[in-house]
Amino acid sequence: MDESRQPAKIQETLTNITQGRPSQDLVFDPRTGQLSVTSNPSPDDVVATNTAADGYFG
């Protein structure tokens, strides 16, 4: 599993987003059903950064 999909990396990104310090996007890949962290989402990814900021994943 690459670092962008590791639970610790996703948790760190969620914490940053909810504290108003997003550094990367949190995305959901509908092909794999997994969350990941990236700076360059692919066209198939669903960007979930705003959803995370609203507290949905917290």
Buried (B, 14 or more C-beta within 10 A) or exposed (E): EEEBBEEEBBEBBBEBBBEEEBEBBBBBBEEEEEBBBBEEBEEEBEEBBEBBBEEEBE
